[in-house]
Each structure stands twice: as structure tokens, then as C-alpha cells.
């Protein structure tokens, strides 16, 4: 299969973001110890970190026994954020500025979940933490997550199908357990920022033994019933092996009679949320994400393929 011409697909500002990332998070990082991977990932996130608004109320507390960070007002809709990092790296610190900005721009409360990570805690530990926090949060809830966090959001939505408190979900370049033998997994197997080999590594380290089959708590696309899922906005990065997962998931929800809209962000790469202040394409995408969160929290469906 021909390798995409990333020199033309990816613009100069995005290449600058990629190069800055690679300078602090080398391609061989996955070969290091888990401790080193986490240290390097956090340092890389620090390079792109934006200051938290001084007026934003922030509190660390436990919800259902899980460490969480709560941003913004004390009542109203709760945006529950699941961070990315392949279920191996990341936490409250790595995505602090993303969550703070969502809270500031939407005016909503954001709850960031510090779920347990692999390989210290194998599947279903992260899922168990995620669903426990959502179930323990009173009032209406909107699920938002990037990468592995998008997987957790979709898995929680599946486990809580039909729960009227779930207003919707916004999934940002999610890995949902798609078929790794075809489509974007092959076309973008050697994409900058995330390769097919990286996907295999993160998938393998999450489980004791082979990845389970027919397990929608780990691979939401393996579900057999997509009815009664909340309205979904799924965002794919074009230059990403996971690109097709967002569209496959939205298609499955629509086929089951639900509301789902998927978009591919042209020329963007996995992890581009960190580039939202330096790459115009990422800035525009993040604005669309904020608009989707705001609309879904208000019970609106602003997308053209609505049912």
C-alpha cells in the first residue's frame, strides 16, 4: 500500500509541532521502562502547557475512590474528561490545561479522571474507575476524552446505555478497537506521532495475555448492540492509524437509530490537542470540539446528519 505523502498532507505549523514533540518524546520511547515513559510524556506535555486562568476554581478530590480534579462551577452539567496516553501514561497533570480551557470556554464543570494505568493495573481497572466516577457523579453528564480516553468514554457509554443522564459524548482521535488489518491502520501505519506498531504496543500491554474478543469494555467497536447510546461527536485526525475508528463507530450508532457525527480533521496528527495554540488547523478543530461540547450539554444537535 502506498505511503501517504506527509510532506504535502501536513502543513508547516503541524510539522513544527511534530518536531517539537519528537525533540522531547523520541520515537524509541516505547522501548524504555514504564517509569521513564511516564516521565518523558509528562515533560513533553509541559512543553505545550498553557497557563491555567487564575480565576478558575480547581479542586482535587476523590470520586468513588478515584482521584479526580474538578474545574469550574459546583453545579450544572458535568463534563467528565478521560485523558489519553495509551492507558500507560498521562494523568491529571498531563491534561490539566486542556481541561481548564474546556471549563473556561464552555462555562461547564469539568471532572478529570485519574484512572489506573497499565501495566501496573491491567484491564478492566481503567474502565472500572471511569464507569465508577460517571455513576457517582450526580446530575447530567457529558463524556469527553482523547485517544485512550475516547475509548473509555465509549466503553462507559456502552455500559450505561439508556441512562438519561448521559447527554452525549465527544471522542477525540479515539482508539475504539477497530480492525488493525485494514483501512487507516495500514494506510497510516507509519504516521508521525503514532504508528501502527505503537498501537500494537499499547494494546498488548493493557491485558494479561491476548486482547479479549467480543469485549466492548475494552473495544467498543466489538459491541453487538449500538442502540440507546448518547449523541456522539467523533473526531479523527487524518494522519493517524486510528482515523477510521471514529467513522466506524459513528456509522454503527446511526445504523442502530442513534445520533452520531464523525469528522476527519485534514492534515492533523494524533495528539494534536497539544497544538491547539500553535497550529491553525488544531485551533479550528478545538473550536469545533468546544462548540460540540457546548451544544450537547444544552441538549442541541447542530450536525447535518441528525436523526
PyMOL commands that set and color helices and strands:
alter all, ss='L'
color gray80, all
select helices_A, chain A and resi 6-9+12-24+27-31+34-48+96-106+125-136+148-159+184-187+196-205+220-222+243-255+272-275+280-297
alter helices_A, ss='H'
color red, helices_A
select strands_A, chain A and resi 58-63+66-71+78-82+109-113+141-146+166-172+232-239+260-269
alter strands_A, ss='S'
color yellow, strands_A
deselect
rebuild
show_as cartoon
